[in-house]
Structure formats: structure tokens, C-alpha cells
């Protein structure tokens, strides 16, 4: 949900600036634009004038850690997080997705 919210907001902002869907797709598919951090900072700033860290830097820091430690850790091992940890990760991801959706598009 978080990645989708980010991509949707980028698309919304770039469309408002007159970019075509084809141009947006091409830009987002470039290898240098695949990283979540790049999209959350530079690309979103270009699209809306806002970065994700500026919405809530503490939440951004937590989500960045979750993505590295929990998401990647679970993906590359058989270890599952404790229920309380998993709930915090999901709740933080959903909170950040909601904040992204509320960014106004100029």
C-alpha cells in the first residue's frame, strides 16, 4: 500500500504538470528510479514539491528501518517477526501511506 500510494502521488503530481502517462512510466522504470528512497525524496519532490521524510521524519526513519531490517530480513530468511513487531511495521507503513495520499498536488 505504501509503495502504491507513493507511485500514485508521483503520477498525480506529474500529470498535473503536463507529463504524459508514457513519459511518467518511462521515467519510473529507469533503473536509477527504482529505489524507494529515490522516489520518496527526489521524484516526489519534483512531482509535488514535497518529500516523504518532511511529512514525518521520525515515521520515515522507522519505515526505512522496517524496510531494511524486517521486510528484507523476512524475505531473505525463514525468520518471522514477532506479532507485536509485525503489527508495528504494518501500522507504520499504513500511516505513512496515508500521509503520502494527503500531499496536495499543485
C-alpha positions, 0 to 999 in steps of 0.5 A: 500500500505504501509503495502504491500510494507513493507511485500514485502521488508521483503520477498525480503530481506529474500529470498535473504538470503536463507529463504524459502517462508514457513519459511518467512510466518511462521515467519510473522504470529507469533503473536509477528510479527504482529505489524507494528512497529515490522516489520518496525524496527526489521524484516526489519532490519534483512531482509535488514539491514535497518529500516523504521524510518532511511529512514525518521524519521520525515515521520515515526513519522507522519505515526505512528501518522496517524496510531494511531490517524486517521486510528484507530480513523476512524475505531473505530468511525463514525468520518471522517477526514477532506479532507485536513487531509485525503489527508495528511495521504494518501500522507504520507503513499504513500511516505513512501511506496515508500521509503520502495520499494527503500531499496536495498536488499543485 
